[in-house]
Amino acid sequence: MIFIIKKVIFICFTTHLLSCGFYSTSGSLPPHINTIYIPLIENETAEFGIAENISDGIQEKFNDEGILKLVGNNADSILRGTLKKVTDGPYTFNKNESVSEYRYKIDVDIEWYDNKNDKILLKGNYSGWGSYGLSGDIGSDGIDNDNDGKIDSEDDDEFGEPRLFASKIAVKKIAEDIINDIMTTW
């Protein structure tokens, strides 16, 4: 009886160890896709320069994550996007009913296309937003501009022009969501 229990424990332990040893996030992608091309996002808004920022932000996130190699238009896959909407409006108000914080939101349609098998792998709308105040200095505006739980002097990456910083945070969120969806789709 003890022999059987030891054998069952050994088999369970070995199976668990082997299954964990082969885990890989990049293995969740289609095996024939190793490269990606991310062209400039199309801009259907009047917001100047934001399409370039979105494209750069997504490319940077792909480089940081290293899940697919960024190459030119002869890649295994292509990630196309269209900037559909930018909204910039009041987010919070103070006790005098004046705006104390604005919310900058970006909406982008994304399509990840498999060039080798000629099919769409992922399609969806992605949104990201950042907040900013009117003080002109996000390092002392009393707002958690990047939604990381830190404010002003506690947060070493809050600096720059408020609205531009809010757009960077929105782009970062969109890029993270795209990467997460690509990794979890497969």
C-alpha positions in Angstrom: 0.0 0.0 0.0 2.8 2.4 0.9 4.5 1.6 -2.4 1.4 2.6 -4.3 1.0 5.9 -2.4 4.7 6.7 -3.1 4.3 5.9 -6.7 1.2 8.1 -7.1 3.0 11.0 -5.3 6.0 10.5 -7.6 3.9 10.5 -10.7 2.0 13.7 -9.6 5.2 15.5 -8.7 6.9 14.5 -12.0 3.9 15.5 -14.1 3.6 18.9 -12.3 7.4 19.5 -12.7 7.4 18.7 -16.4 4.3 20.7 -17.2 5.8 23.8 -15.5 9.1 23.4 -17.2 7.7 23.8 -20.7 5.6 26.9 -20.0 6.3 29.8 -22.3 4.2 32.8 -23.2 5.7 33.1 -26.7 4.6 29.5 -27.3 1.0 30.8 -27.2 1.5 32.6 -30.5 0.9 30.8 -33.8 4.2 29.0 -34.5 4.6 30.4 -38.0 4.5 34.0 -36.8 7.8 35.3 -35.6 7.8 38.9 -37.0 5.4 41.8 -37.1 5.1 45.0 -39.1 3.5 48.0 -37.4 2.9 50.8 -39.9 1.9 54.3 -39.0 -1.6 54.4 -37.5 -4.2 56.1 -39.7 -5.6 59.2 -38.2 -9.3 60.0 -38.7 -9.2 62.9 -36.1 -8.1 66.5 -36.2 -5.5 65.7 -33.5 -2.1 66.5 -35.0 0.8 64.1 -34.3 -1.0 61.6 -32.2 -1.0 58.9 -34.8 2.8 58.9 -34.8 2.8 58.8 -31.0 0.5 55.8 -30.9 2.5 53.9 -33.6 5.8 54.6 -31.7 4.2 53.6 -28.4 3.0 50.3 -29.8 6.3 49.6 -31.5 8.2 50.4 -28.3 6.0 48.0 -26.3 6.6 45.2 -28.8 10.4 45.9 -28.5 10.2 45.9 -24.7 8.3 42.6 -24.6 10.3 40.9 -27.3 7.5 38.5 -28.3 7.7 39.3 -32.0 10.5 40.8 -34.0 9.7 44.2 -35.6 10.5 44.2 -39.3 9.3 45.9 -42.5 6.3 45.1 -44.6 7.6 41.6 -45.5 6.7 40.4 -41.9 4.8 37.3 -41.0 2.0 39.5 -39.6 0.9 43.1 -39.7 -0.7 45.2 -37.0 -2.8 48.0 -38.6 -4.6 50.6 -36.7 -6.9 53.6 -37.1 -7.3 56.4 -34.6 -11.1 56.8 -34.5 -11.6 59.4 -31.7 -9.8 61.7 -29.3 -11.8 63.1 -26.4 -10.5 65.7 -24.0 -13.0 66.9 -21.4 -13.7 67.5 -17.7 -13.0 64.6 -15.4 -13.2 65.9 -11.8 -14.6 69.1 -10.3 -13.7 70.9 -7.1 -16.2 72.1 -4.5 -16.7 75.4 -6.4 -17.9 73.2 -9.4 -14.8 74.3 -11.4 -12.9 71.7 -13.4 -9.9 70.5 -11.5 -8.9 67.6 -13.7 -9.3 66.7 -17.4 -9.4 63.3 -19.0 -7.6 62.7 -22.3 -9.0 59.6 -24.1 -7.9 57.8 -27.3 -10.0 55.3 -29.2 -8.2 53.1 -31.8 -9.4 50.3 -34.0 -6.7 47.6 -34.3 -6.4 44.6 -36.7 -3.7 41.9 -36.4 -3.3 40.1 -39.7 -1.6 36.9 -40.6 0.2 37.5 -43.9 1.1 33.8 -44.4 -2.4 32.4 -43.9 -4.2 35.4 -45.2 -6.5 35.9 -42.3 -7.4 38.2 -39.4 -6.0 37.0 -36.1 -7.3 39.8 -33.8 -9.7 42.7 -34.4 -11.0 45.2 -31.8 -11.3 48.6 -30.4 -8.8 49.8 -27.8 -9.1 52.8 -25.5 -6.7 54.4 -23.2 -6.8 57.6 -21.1 -4.8 59.8 -18.9 -5.7 62.7 -16.6 -4.2 66.1 -16.2 -4.7 69.3 -14.3 -4.4 72.9 -15.4 -1.4 73.9 -13.2 1.1 73.5 -16.1 3.4 71.3 -14.0 2.3 67.7 -13.5 5.1 67.3 -11.0 3.2 69.4 -8.5 -0.5 69.3 -9.6 -1.7 66.9 -6.8 -3.0 64.4 -9.5 -2.0 60.8 -10.1 -1.5 61.5 -13.8 -0.3 58.0 -14.7 -2.7 56.0 -12.5 0.2 54.3 -10.6 -0.9 55.3 -7.1 1.8 57.9 -6.7 1.4 61.6 -6.7 3.9 64.4 -7.6 7.2 64.1 -5.6 6.5 60.4 -4.9 6.4 59.7 -8.6 9.7 60.1 -10.5 8.1 59.8 -13.9 5.5 62.5 -13.7 7.0 65.5 -15.6 6.4 67.4 -18.8 3.5 69.2 -20.4 0.2 67.9 -18.8 -1.9 67.1 -21.9 1.0 65.5 -23.7 1.8 63.4 -20.6 -1.8 62.3 -20.5 -1.7 61.2 -24.1 1.5 59.2 -23.4 -0.3 57.4 -20.6 -3.3 56.7 -22.9 -1.0 55.3 -25.6 0.9 53.1 -23.0 -2.4 51.6 -21.9 -3.5 50.8 -25.4 -0.2 49.2 -26.2 -0.4 47.0 -23.1 -3.9 45.9 -23.9 -2.9 45.0 -27.5 0.0 42.9 -26.3 -2.1 41.2 -23.6 -4.8 40.4 -26.2 -2.3 39.0 -28.7 -0.8 36.8 -26.0 -4.1 35.5 -24.7 -5.8 35.0 -28.0 -3.6 32.0 -28.7 
